[in-house]
């Protein structure tokens, strides 16, 4: 962003030639430094964005592995529950048959 001729003339009239030139040089330096900072910030943000994307990708991979392990463990637990449930049904049937047999024998003995 350069300084306009009109502003340069006005500064020369108000401040004098040397002070106006110093002010214009200082403003140019500030503008140049601001542009350098802007480029540095863009580069830093681009680097940060890449690091964050890499970190998120790594986290996503770890989560997928963790979820796969969790699914496997849950499937194993489900299989164990099914075995326990079938054992429970089997033993319930055995005790029910035993109770019916005991009642039948008791009824036969009391007749």
Backbone as a ProteinNet text record, in pm:
[ID]
protein_1_A
[PRIMARY]
XXXXXXXXXXXXXXXXXXXXXXXXXXXXXXXXXXXXXXXXXXXXXXXXXXXXXXXXXXXXXXXXXXXXXXXXXXXXXXXXXXXXXXXXXXXXXXXXXXXXXXXXXXXXXXX
[TERTIARY]
85.3	0	89.9	92.5	175.5	102.7	179.1	120.3	87.6	-23	-64.3	20.6	25.2	102.6	44.9	-85.3	-152.6	-117.7	-120	-86.1	60.6	145.8	288.5	312.1	243.5	256.5	206.6	92.9	34.5	127	185.5	278.9	402.1	451.3	568.1	536.6	417	376.7	364.9	307.4	279.1	402.6	480.3	590.7	727.6	733.9	863.3	907.4	999.2	1040.6	1104.9	1196.9	1270.5	1180	1097.8	1007.4	902.9	854.9	755.7	817.5	941.9	1009.9	1032.7	1071.4	1089.5	957.9	850.4	719.5	676	695.5	658.7	743.1	872.6	959.9	915.9	880.8	834.7	704.8	613.4	487.3	511.9	606.6	641	700.7	787	846.1	738.5	644.2	535.1	452.7	424	345.2	421.1	551.1	632.1	638.7	656.8	662	527.3	420.6	287.3	266.3	311.9	299.9	382.9	502.9	586.5	518.3	460.1	389.5	270.4	199	83.3	126.2	234	282.2	332.2	400.8	449	331.5	228.6	110.9	39.9	30.2	-32.4	44.9	177.4	260.1	244.3	244.1	228.4	91.8	-11.7	-145.6	-157.5	-93.1	-95.7	-24.9	87.7	160.9	77.9	15.7	-68.9	-185.9	-245.7	-357.6	-313.4	-195.3	-144.5	-117.5	-58.8	-31.9	-161.9	-262.1	-390.1	-456.3	-449.5	-508.2	-437.5	-304.8	-230.1	-267.4	-279.9	-319.2	-458.7	-550.8	-687	-691.1	-611	-607.2	-553.1	-450.2	-394	-496.3	-563.7	-666.3	-779.7	-820.8	-926.7	-885.2	-759	-709.3	-709	-661.1	-659.8	-801.5	-895.1	-1033.3	-1091.7	-1059.6	-1109.6	-1056.1	-928.1	-869.7	-936.3	-954.3	-1018.4	-1161.8	-1236.2	-1374.7	-1382.2	-1288	-1286.5	-1260.6	-1167.9	-1139.9	-1262.6	-1327.7	-1447.6	-1558.8	-1577.2	-1679.1	-1648.1	-1521.2	-1481.1	-1508.4	-1472.8	-1497.5	-1647.1	-1726	-1870.4	-1929	-1877.7	-1924.4	-1890.4	-1772	-1734.5	-1826.2	-1857.1	-1948	-2086.9	-2132.9	-2263.8	-2265.9	-2158.4	-2150.6	-2152.3	-2081.7	-2082.3	-2221.7	-2290.7	-2426.8	-2519.2	-2503.9	-2588	-2562	-2434.8	-2403.3	-2462.4	-2447.9	-2502.2	-2654.5	-2717	-2862.1	-2909.4	-2840.8	-2880.6	-2857.5	-2748.8	-2726.4	-2837.8	-2877.6	-2984	-3115.7	-3149.9	-3272.6	-3265.2	-3149.3	-3132.4	-3151.7	-3086.6	-3098	-3238.5	-3300.6	-3438.6	-3530.4	-3511.7	-3591.5	-3566.1	-3438	-3403.8	-3471.4	-3464	-3527.3	-3679.8	-3737.3	-3882	-3925.6	-3854.7	-3887.1	-3871	-3766.4	-3745.6	-3858.3	-3903.3	-4011.7	-4141.5	-4170.4	-4291.6	-4284.7	-4170	-4154.4	-4173.5	-4118.5	-4133	-4279.3	-4349.3	-4491.4	-4572.2	-4540.2	-4612.1	-4587.8	-4465.6	-4435.4	-4505.6	-4507.4	-4574	-4724.5	-4782.6	-4925.2	-4956.2	-4868.1	-4887.8	-4874.5	-4786.9	-4766.9	-4883	-4943	-5051.6	-5185.1	-5200.6	-5326.3	-5361.1
-116.5	0	122.8	189.9	309	431.9	537.2	661.9	747.6	816.3	895.8	1022.1	1076.1	1198.3	1314.3	1319.8	1428.3	1423.4	1303.1	1289.3	1322.4	1280.1	1309.6	1460.3	1529.4	1675.2	1741.7	1693.9	1752	1731	1610.3	1583.6	1672.9	1693	1780.2	1922.7	1969.7	2104.6	2116.4	2014.3	2022.4	1992.9	1892.7	1847.9	1891.9	1928.7	1959.5	1840.1	1864.8	1761.8	1641.8	1666.6	1556.7	1474.1	1539	1468	1389.7	1448.1	1379.1	1254.4	1266.8	1150.8	1042.3	1082.6	985.5	916.4	993.5	936.4	838.4	875.1	786.9	659.8	674.3	556.6	467	530.3	452	378.3	445.9	382.6	267	284.5	175.7	57.5	88.3	-18.7	-94.2	-19.6	-82.7	-171.1	-122.2	-200.4	-326.3	-312.7	-427.3	-530.3	-480.8	-570.8	-639.7	-566.7	-625	-735.8	-712.7	-814.5	-938.2	-915.6	-1028.8	-1107.9	-1036.1	-1103.9	-1183.5	-1122.9	-1190.9	-1321.4	-1317.2	-1438.3	-1541.1	-1493.3	-1585.1	-1650.9	-1572.5	-1628	-1729	-1698.7	-1793.7	-1924.6	-1914.2	-2035.4	-2113	-2040.7	-2108	-2174.9	-2106.4	-2166.1	-2286.6	-2279.5	-2394.9	-2513.8	-2487.1	-2594.3	-2650.8	-2563	-2607.4	-2690.4	-2646.5	-2719.8	-2860.4	-2870.3	-3001.2	-3090.1	-3032.6	-3110.2	-3158.6	-3071.4	-3110.8	-3219.9	-3208.1	-3311.2	-3444.2	-3440.3	-3564.4	-3622.6	-3535.6	-3582.4	-3641.9	-3576.6	-3629.3	-3761.9	-3773.6	-3900.4	-4012.2	-3981	-4080.8	-4118.5	-4019	-4045.1	-4128.1	-4095.3	-4171	-4317.2	-4339.3	-4476	-4549.9	-4483.5	-4545.9	-4579.3	-4489.4	-4514.3	-4632.3	-4643.8	-4757.2	-4888.2	-4890.4	-5011.4	-5040.5	-4936.7	-4954.7	-5003.4	-4945.9	-4988.6	-5131.5	-5169	-5307.1	-5404.1	-5368.6	-5452.3	-5460.2	-5347.9	-5344.3	-5429.7	-5421.8	-5505.2	-5653.5	-5688.3	-5828	-5874.9	-5793.6	-5829.7	-5839.4	-5750.1	-5756.3	-5882.1	-5922.9	-6046.9	-6167.3	-6165.5	-6274	-6276.7	-6158.7	-6152.1	-6202.5	-6167.6	-6213.5	-6365.7	-6423.8	-6570.2	-6633.5	-6572.2	-6625.1	-6615.5	-6503.7	-6489.8	-6595.4	-6620.7	-6722.1	-6860	-6892.3	-7021.5	-7029.7	-6922.3	-6922.1	-6932.8	-6863	-6867.8	-7008.5	-7072.9	-7209.8	-7305.3	-7285.2	-7367.3	-7344.5	-7219.6	-7187.4	-7252.9	-7247	-7310.9	-7461.5	-7520.8	-7665.3	-7705.6	-7635.7	-7670	-7640.6	-7534.2	-7506.3	-7620.9	-7672.8	-7785.9	-7909.5	-7934.6	-8050.8	-8038.3	-7922.9	-7906.2	-7913.4	-7860.5	-7867.8	-8013.6	-8091	-8233.1	-8305.1	-8272.9	-8334.4	-8301.2	-8175.6	-8134.8	-8203.7	-8212.4	-8280.9	-8428.1	-8490.4	-8632.3	-8651.1	-8560.5	-8571.6	-8555.6	-8461.8	-8441.9	-8563.6	-8618.2	-8737.6	-8855.2	-8872.3	-8982.9	-8961.6	-8839.1	-8808.8	-8831.3	-8792.3	-8813.1	-8961.9	-9038.8	-9183.8	-9250.7	-9200.1	-9260.4	-9226.9	-9112.1	-9071.7	-9130.5	-9189.6	-9249.3	-9369
0	0	0	-108.4	-119	-67.5	-50	-2.5	-125.1	-121.9	-237.7	-247.4	-367.1	-391.1	-310.5	-304.3	-231.8	-83.1	-25	116.9	139.3	48.8	60.7	58.3	-31.4	-41.2	86.4	138	259.1	378.7	387.9	497	487.2	365.1	345.3	388.4	357.1	397.1	548	612.5	756.1	841.7	801.9	886.7	836.6	716.5	656.4	573.4	482.3	386.5	455.6	546	610.8	702.5	782.7	873.8	795	687.4	604.9	542.9	495.3	436.5	541.7	662.7	771.5	806.1	810.8	842.1	733.6	608.9	498.2	502.5	528.7	539.5	654.8	766.9	882.5	848.7	780.3	742	645.5	554	461.8	537.6	635.1	716.9	794.2	850.6	925.5	832.9	713.8	617.8	575.9	551.7	511.8	626.1	747.1	863	884.9	864.7	879	775.6	654.3	549.7	585.2	640	681.8	792.6	889.3	999	946.2	851.5	794	726.8	650.3	583.7	685	788.2	892.3	964.6	993.2	1060.7	971	842.5	750.2	747.4	742.6	740.8	871.1	983.6	1113.3	1125.1	1079.5	1086.2	993.7	877.8	786.8	850.9	916	984.9	1100	1176.6	1287.4	1235.9	1125.9	1067.6	1025.4	965.3	924.1	1045	1149.7	1271	1334.1	1336.8	1394.7	1311.8	1180.2	1094.6	1114.5	1127.5	1151.7	1287.8	1387.9	1520.8	1521.1	1451	1443.6	1369.5	1264.2	1189.8	1278.8	1356.3	1448.4	1555.4	1609.9	1711	1652.5	1530.4	1464	1447.2	1410.2	1393.2	1527.2	1631.9	1764.6	1810.2	1783.1	1822.9	1746.5	1617.8	1540.2	1596.2	1631.6	1690.5	1824.7	1905.7	2035.6	2022.8	1929.4	1910.1	1858.1	1772.2	1721.9	1836.7	1924.3	2041.4	2131.3	2151.6	2234.9	2174.9	2043.5	1978.7	1996.8	1984.2	2000.7	2144	2240.9	2380.7	2409.1	2350.9	2371.7	2308.8	2193.7	2130.3	2218.3	2278.8	2369.4	2491.5	2545	2660.1	2621.4	2503.5	2458.1	2446.6	2396	2385.6	2524.8	2618.7	2756.3	2817.5	2794.3	2846.2	2786.9	2657.3	2593.5	2653.1	2678.7	2741.2	2881.6	2957.2	3093.9	3091.6	2999.4	2990.5	2954	2859.7	2823.2	2940.5	3015.1	3135.4	3237.3	3254.2	3348.9	3307.7	3179.7	3130.6	3153.5	3122.8	3138.8	3285.6	3377.3	3518.4	3572.1	3521.8	3563.4	3522.4	3401.2	3354.3	3440.7	3473	3556.7	3693.1	3756.2	3887.1	3876.8	3768.6	3750.2	3735.7	3653.2	3637	3770.6	3843.6	3975.3	4071.4	4070.1	4159.1	4120.5	3990.2	3944.6	3982.9	3966	4001.9	4151.9	4231.8	4377	4417.2	4355.9	4388	4345.1	4227	4179.1	4272.5	4318	4409.3	4543.6	4591.4	4717.5	4704.6	4592.8	4569.8	4561.2	4497.1	4487.2	4622.7	4706.9	4838	4931.3	4913.4	5001.6	4960.1	4848.4	4803.2	4875.1
[MASK]
+++++++++++++++++++++++++++++++++++++++++++++++++++++++++++++++++++++++++++++++++++++++++++++++++++++++++++++++

